[in-house]
């Protein structure tokens, strides 16, 4: 089991930046693939980015490539999402998530943090 707590959301102007953080409990953080999803009002939750257990391999949604960067620090049990050049369409609740080895779906989710982008 792992518990995830996001922080760093807030209000930012279009073109600005925010850094989201995800703090994970437990001693096996490095065994989880980590990801970020987001959900805007009236829309389905969508994949944003993921990072492998060793932090080497990353994946991004096309809509955020080149603007967002996912990272992790296994020594500190944290994952982060650096968001630059934010657009109004990036506004959503952002969720941190973890997937166990051999799992086909994300197993654990945080409570979410709100990101609002003003135009």
N, C-alpha and C positions, 0 to 999 in steps of 0.2 A: 504494500500500500504506500502511496505517496500523496501528500497534500500539497496543493499548489496555491500560492497567493500572489496575485498580480498587483503591481503598483506602477505609477508613473503616468497614468492617463490624465487628461485635462483638456482645456480649451486652448487652441492655437490658431493663429491666422494661416490662411492658405500660403504655402511656400515655406512655412516654418517647420520646426523639427520637434519631435518628442522621442523619449527613450522609455520603453516599457521594460519592466523587470518582472521576473517570476522567481519567487523563492520556493524551493521544494524542501519538504521534510524528509527524513529518512537517510539511511546510509548507503542506499543503492542508486543514487541519482544517475551515476554514470552508466547504468544499465538501461536507461530509458532513452528512446528517441524522443526529442522534444519538438513541439510545434506551436504555432500560433494560428488561431482562427479568428474570424470576426463576423459579427452579425449586425446589420443595419436594420432599422425599423421596417417591418413589412417584407423583409428579405430573408432568405435562408442563410444559415451559417455557412461561411465559405473559408476555404483554406487560404492562408496567407504565406506561411513559410514553415520549414522544418529543418532540423539539424540532426545529424547522426550522433550516435553515442560518443564517438571520439572527437566530435566537433569538426571533422574534416569535410564531410559532405553536406551541402546545403541545397535546399530546393525552394523556389519562390513561385507564387502566382504571377502570371504575366503582368497583371495590373500593378504589381509593386516592384518588379525587377528594376534594378538600377537605382531605386529610391530607398528601399528597406534593406536592412542587414540583420540577420539573426546570428546570435552568438551564444556561447555557454561557457561557464566556468565550473568544471566538475569539482574542483577543490572547495568552492563556495556554495555548491548546490544551487546555482542560479542560471537562468537563461534570460536573454535580453533580446529586444527587438528595437533597433535604431531606425526611426522613421524620419526621413528627410523629404523635402519638397512636397509636403502634405497637400492634398487636394480635398475639396469639400466631399468628394465621393469616398474618401478614406474614413469619414466619420462612421463610427460603429462602436459596439462593445467588443473589446478584444479579449480573447480567452487564451490562456496558456494551457497546454495539454501535453500529456506524456503517454508514450506507447511502449509496452513491454516487448522484449525480444520475442519474436515469432507471433506476436499478436497481429491481427489483420485490421484492427481498429484502435483508435486512441482510447486508452483505458481510464485515464484520470483527467479531470478538468478543474480549472480554477473557477472562481466566482465571476471573473470578468472585470475589466476596467474600461470606463467610458472615454472615448476619444471624440472630441468635437472640433471640427475645423470650420472656421468662419471664412466667408469669401470676401 
